[in-house]
Amino acid sequence: MNAWRRIGIILLLMTMPLQAAIIPRLVGHWIGAYRGQPIDLQLNGDGTGSYQNQPIKWQVQYGQLRIDRDGEVEVFAMKADAETLVMAGGEMATLLVLVRVSEPPEPEVADE
């Protein structure tokens, strides 16, 4: 196997736990405003959701939020905590700050 390919695979594997930790924080219902217009974003745990009540698919890759609206993909740099989601990128010229309006899901516990 090519050394560069090995390095790429190792780097990808190293980011997987980080991405897995990010995803649960994103799941939920978020609202905010951009340039005076209300924003409504729902991110479901299965990678589906809605943006302005239109269906979307979403995923996190390399620490970025990718939102697919009917085949049109926008990529956003983002930072999330329990209460806020800050996004930059896509067609936005400034930061978008969203606040959570639903509780994040409880972590799943394996049955023993």
C-alpha positions as CSV (number, residue, x, y, z in Angstrom):
1,M,0.0,0.0,0.0
2,N,1.2,3.5,-0.9
3,A,2.7,5.4,2.1
4,W,0.5,8.4,1.4
5,R,-2.6,6.3,1.3
6,R,-1.7,4.8,4.6
7,I,-1.2,8.2,6.1
8,G,-4.6,9.3,4.7
9,I,-6.4,6.3,6.2
10,I,-4.7,6.9,9.6
11,L,-5.8,10.5,9.6
12,L,-9.3,9.6,8.6
13,L,-9.6,7.0,11.4
14,M,-8.2,9.6,13.9
15,T,-11.0,12.0,13.0
16,M,-13.8,9.5,13.3
17,P,-14.2,9.6,17.1
18,L,-14.1,13.4,17.0
19,Q,-16.9,13.4,14.4
20,A,-18.9,10.9,16.4
21,A,-18.7,13.2,19.4
22,I,-19.9,16.2,17.4
23,I,-23.0,14.6,15.9
24,P,-25.0,14.0,19.1
25,R,-24.5,17.7,20.0
26,L,-26.0,18.8,16.7
27,V,-29.2,16.7,16.9
28,G,-32.2,18.8,17.8
29,H,-34.2,21.8,16.8
30,W,-32.4,25.1,16.3
31,I,-33.7,28.6,15.6
32,G,-32.2,32.0,14.9
33,A,-32.2,34.8,12.4
34,Y,-30.0,35.7,9.4
35,R,-30.3,39.3,8.0
36,G,-33.6,39.7,9.8
37,Q,-35.1,36.5,8.4
38,P,-36.0,33.7,10.8
39,I,-34.1,30.5,10.5
40,D,-35.5,27.1,11.5
41,L,-33.2,24.0,11.4
42,Q,-34.1,20.5,12.5
43,L,-31.3,17.9,12.6
44,N,-32.4,14.4,13.3
45,G,-30.1,11.6,14.5
46,D,-30.5,9.6,11.4
47,G,-29.0,12.3,9.1
48,T,-32.3,13.7,7.9
49,G,-34.0,17.0,9.0
50,S,-35.5,20.2,7.7
51,Y,-34.4,23.7,6.9
52,Q,-37.2,26.2,6.7
53,N,-39.6,23.3,6.8
54,Q,-38.0,21.8,3.6
55,P,-36.4,18.3,3.9
56,I,-32.6,18.0,4.1
57,K,-30.0,15.4,4.6
58,W,-27.0,16.3,6.8
59,Q,-23.7,14.9,7.9
60,V,-20.5,16.0,9.5
61,Q,-17.3,15.4,7.6
62,Y,-13.9,16.7,8.7
63,G,-15.5,18.8,11.4
64,Q,-17.8,20.6,8.9
65,L,-21.5,20.4,8.6
66,R,-22.7,19.4,5.1
67,I,-26.4,20.1,4.3
68,D,-27.9,18.6,1.2
69,R,-31.1,20.3,0.0
70,D,-32.5,18.4,-2.9
71,G,-29.0,17.6,-4.3
72,E,-27.5,21.1,-3.6
73,V,-24.8,20.7,-0.9
74,E,-23.6,23.5,1.3
75,V,-20.7,23.1,3.6
76,F,-20.4,25.1,6.9
77,A,-17.7,25.5,9.4
78,M,-19.4,25.1,12.7
79,K,-19.1,25.1,16.5
80,A,-21.8,23.6,18.7
81,D,-22.4,23.3,22.4
82,A,-25.4,22.3,24.4
83,E,-27.2,25.6,23.7
84,T,-25.8,27.2,20.6
85,L,-24.8,26.3,17.1
86,V,-22.6,28.8,15.2
87,M,-22.2,28.3,11.5
88,A,-20.2,30.1,8.8
89,G,-20.0,29.3,5.1
90,G,-22.3,28.4,2.3
91,E,-24.0,31.5,0.9
92,M,-23.7,33.4,4.2
93,A,-21.6,36.4,4.4
94,T,-21.6,36.6,8.2
95,L,-21.9,34.1,11.1
96,L,-25.2,32.5,11.8
97,V,-25.9,31.9,15.5
98,L,-28.7,29.4,16.3
99,V,-30.1,28.5,19.7
100,R,-31.4,25.1,20.7
101,V,-35.2,24.9,21.3
102,S,-35.3,21.2,22.0
103,E,-33.3,19.1,24.5
104,P,-30.5,17.1,23.0
105,P,-31.3,13.3,22.9
106,E,-30.1,11.2,25.8
107,P,-27.0,9.1,25.1
108,E,-27.9,5.5,24.2
109,V,-27.0,3.0,26.8
110,A,-26.1,-0.5,25.7
111,D,-28.3,-3.3,27.2
112,E,-26.4,-5.6,29.5
